[in-house]
Structures are given as structure tokens and as C-alpha cells.
Amino acid sequence: MENIYLPKTAKIIGIKDEGLDLKTFTFSFINSEVKEAFSYKPGQFLELSIFGVGEVPISLSSSQIEKGSFQLTIYAIGEVTRSLHKMKVGDVVGIRGPFGNGFPFDEAKGKDILFVGGGIGMAPLRPLIKDMIDNRSDFGHIIILHGARTPRYIIFRDELKEWGKVEGVEVHMTVNRVDGEKWDGEIGLITRLFDKIEINPRNSVAFVCGPLFMIHIVVEDYLLKMGFQEEAIISTLERHMKCGVGHCGHCNVGPKYICIDGPVFTYREMKILPKEF
Amino acid sequence: MMDNSLLTMNKEYIIPLLRRIHKNQEIIAPVKEKEDVLFSVIKSMDEITLDYKNAVLSPKGFFFPQQEVIFKYKEVSGDYELSFTITDKKRLIFGIRSCDLKALSFLDAVYLGRYKDPYYQKKREDTTLINLVCVSPDTNCFCVYANSGPMAEEGFDLQFVPLSNRFTIHVGSKKGQDIVEKYHYLFQEGTQKDLDEEYEVVHETKTKFLRYGEFATITQKLIQEEVEESLWKMLGDRCQNCGGCAYVCPTCSCFNVIDRPTTEREGVRIRTWDSCTLFGFTHLAEGLNPRKEKKDRIKRRFYHKLDCYMGRWGTCGCVGCGRCVTACLGGIDMSHVIHQIRMEEYGEYISAKDSEDYRYKG
């Protein structure tokens, strides 16, 4: 019987600074069979263990390119994530998963795509963006909006630049404020960027990730008013999923368990959840 | 001779039956400890009591212990070794009530759904369940409303119904059938007369309930959001934040996961019972908490038991065992909340015990 609670060990093989308290870690499983068998979809999450500290759910921020290695982009904000930020290449963590449903990919083919990523909300979107750019001809126009607190919090900076150079892909960025950094771009909330884009909501899918208040404003004040269908607005929800498999109850909201029913939901599904979302 | 056929057994044969079974496997049965009756692993037959309404705690902990080691970890030459134990022990629970039996089916729905919980699964598979139908319910019980008793419809291996001098016995599974075949000399074929007496006994039991628990209409009211916020506010104010309701609840299945280092290089990961009424339950990094207020946690608890269960598993998440009625200092138990919603007295505490309306009227 497979024990779903038993993590597989993985080594940190790379650490990239993404901004203040923000790092992308690349991991590789130690066991070669585990490495071989590991596969996942954009939008799924892993349970990351630091033995002796605890376990937290984290969205995969890489798309599956190399077998057995994967990336997590993590903000040092709780006990486990702060411990991880102190770790170095070669250190060992535990991994369970992948869990959750993942983003719809085939369903979005043939459509224009709008990505709205606020802060670390870009992390789960990144693998989807990469996969769509790798399959460029399957999708229409792609627009990527990213909002960060200040310029130093802009995440995946180099990649955003690269993506913007791909034909048919637009990237727009804004920062809430400038903290003495050099910045000649937009200043203001992510919703400012809606003035700069043109999109036909009838044949588009919007992927919105970020803080909850941002999701609400973007969806209710912009996307729905622009004419997006509720099921064409897709987002991810967060809770401290302690088990990842629908057992521990911590991520239950209304009739849904975010770990097994989500974390990806359409706005149609989200809007019937209790007001806490 | 599966579930359709009825068997009987002389009441005096029950201990001889259990004694024979006890030679080969562990038996968990109701044991009197001072004023309380608790399910315990018995050493000898004379510990067993048949004189009880229900045990203080359901046998939930024998499947989902209050604290359980998930695994041990140990750092060994640049990697971690993880080890875990899944107990391999055949055992029999005698005397579980139908309400607690039904509660196990809810735990099954959670732990043996799409993902199987290996610790729970093994204990569940290794356990034979004999329920003893309750004929004298406690004042706080309301299983009749939760469709979980006094008789069980399913989930038992053998079901015993106490009549005047004998039990009627229903076989619910292969495990139960095996017991009957092995100790066939203790059982008799049942007759129509036995069935008639059983019907009378069970029917009479149904009239003895004092609590009210009309689930269907209450659940509808919750779904339609016809319950005012003032009710949750009032209940939240009365909540003592003790988590007791969840600990005594046979259907509560939530747990917390904690790492406990013993040295710098090794330790254990454990899980412990958790309660959604506690502040820490939805506490997130950065100090975020979507259910900061007691009223939000209480509201969510009842929505979960009633609305979520109904939507997900087509049943209410309460079996009417009445333990939360006994345990809650603030009077925020299922029976009371249902009563309050039914009376549409949302902002004021109604003493359920004094209310005539609370009584079962047959």
C-alpha cells in the first residue's frame, strides 16, 4: 500500500534570488525511480517538508522540462518558508505530490489568453505561460499583466522580458510604489494596465492569480464588466492544506476542499463559496 | 444466510461468544470506570458492561487516534531515512451504538475516498464491528432524526438487538457470517415472533427521545441563507474556544500535522485531532486568518456538518449521538442550534432544556 503521507527526499540544486525575501528553488529527487516517475501539470501544488519544522503547500512554478527536477518560488513568510530561505544548494527537503487539479490547458486552445498575476501570484502562472508559449500556434493573442509592490518585487524579471519579445505576446507591468529604486514604468495598481490592452472577451480565457482582494477587483470590476464569461475566468485559491489529499479538513470552504477540488477554480465555482473568499 | 435471515441468541451466551473470540483477537468493549462507560481493550470478560446508554467517547479514537505518529525521520549521510509503522492487529469492537457505527461511514468517506489513508484503512479492515442496538437512549440523544438509529441499516458485521431474554441478530458482512458459522451452536434461527418483538422494542425506543433534531428543513434554511448573522454572533459569544465539540464528535475527522524533533537530526511527524472552532485552524502565514472571529468559525462548523455534508455526501454530517450536547459549556450543540434556527430566535439564547417545543412528540 502506498503511503500518501510519506515525503520523497529531494536536494536543492539551484537557488535564484527573485527579489526581497523571494527566491526560486530548483529541486531534484534523490531517488532515481522517483525522479523518473515524477510528472505534474501547471497549477498543481506540492507539499514541501523541512524535517523538524513542518510541511507547507506550494504551487509549482516550473513547467515540466527536465525529468525529476522542478521549481518552487517561495516568499519567506512563515516558519517553513523562512527555514527554507536559510538553506543552501545540496540541502535536503521532503516532497509529496503533485496534488490538486491544475489549470485547464486543452480547453484554452484556440483562444486569446489574458494572464493577471499580482506579486507571487505569478508563480503558479509561470509554467502555464511557458507551456502556452512553447505551443504558441495553439493559442491566440497572449497578454501578460504583472503587478508588484515595488520594482524590487518584480518576479521572473528576465523571463517577462523574454516573453514580451515573442510574437503575439504582450507583457505589461506596474508597481504599487517606488521605494527609491530606479523605475520608469507604470506606477499604480494592476488594474491600471487594463487601459493598455485590447481583448475580445468572447473568445478569451483569463487566468488571475494574486492576493484575494486583487482577484475580487480584477474579476468583478474589470473582467465581468468587460464581458468575460464566469467560466472563462480562472483563478487559484489558497489555504494551509496540511495533507493535500482531502483528509485534514483545513482547506475546506463551503462544499469544496481546495486541495482536491482545486486549487484551480473558475469564477463560477468561486462565487458560490462563502464570503470568506 | 446473509442479511435477510434472522438469528437469535440467548442473552446469557454473549459472554461465552466473546470469550471464544477473545482467544484469537483483541476485543474492545464498553467498560465501566466509576460513573463513566468507555470503550476499552478488555483483558477479561468481567470488565464488559452491557448496562450503558452510550460510551462517553465514541470508538473513533481506535481508528483515528487523538495523536498518531505519521513517520519518524532521521538524517543519514546527506539524506533522510523515513520509517513508519502500520499496526497489524485483528480486533473486534463489541457494543458500538448505531450512531457511532454510522459515524465511521463518514470517516470512511473522508479517509478512504480518492486518496486512501493507510493508517486508518488498515485499522478499519482489521476490525470486526458488532453493534448493540440502543433501547434506552440518553436524554441528549437524537439519532432518530439523523437516520442513524436506533437500528443500523448498514456498516455492521453483526447487529444485536436486545429483546427480553434474547438478542435478535442480523448479519451484515462476510466477517459477521464467519463468526456465526464458527460458533453456530450459540445461535438459533429467528422466527416471525422474534421479528415482531424486535419491531416493538425498536419502535418503543423511538418514542423515548427527548431531543429535537429536524435536519432537512434546517439544512434548507442554511442553504437559502435564511439564518441571520445575529445567531452566529450570539453562538460565537457563547463559545469557550475549547474545541471539545470536535473531540467528542464521532464524525469530526480534521487533524493538525506537527513535526517534533527529538534531536537535531531526528524526530517524528505526528497528527493530532484538530477543531475548526479554534483560532489556529485557518491561521495562514503572514498572520492572515479568514475566520478570525468566533462567530465565523461556529457558522462554518454548522455549515460544514449540514450543508457541506449534504452537498458532498448526500447526508447530514451529524449522527445525533448527543455528545456535543453533554460537552458544550456554552450550549452550542447541534440539537440546540437546530432548535434555535427552527424557532427563528436568532439573537437570543433559548434554554433548550426548558423549552416544551424541544420535546419529541412521537
Interface residues (C-beta under 8 A of the other chain):
Chain A: M1 E2 N3 I4 Y5 L6 P7 T9 I30 S49 F51 G52 V53 G54 E55 V56 I77 G78 T81 G90 V92 G94 E238 R239 H240 K242 C243 V245 G246 H247 C248 G249 H250 N252 G254 P255 I260 P274 E276 F277
Chain B: I70 F71 Y73 E75 G78 D79 Y80 L82 F84 I86 V110 Y111 G113 R114 Y115 K116 D117 P118 Y119 Q121 K122 S253 C254 F255 N256 V257 I258 D259 P261 E264 G267 R269 R271 D274 C276 F281 T282 H283 L284 A285 E286 P290 R291 D296 R300 Y303 H304 D307 C308 G311 R312
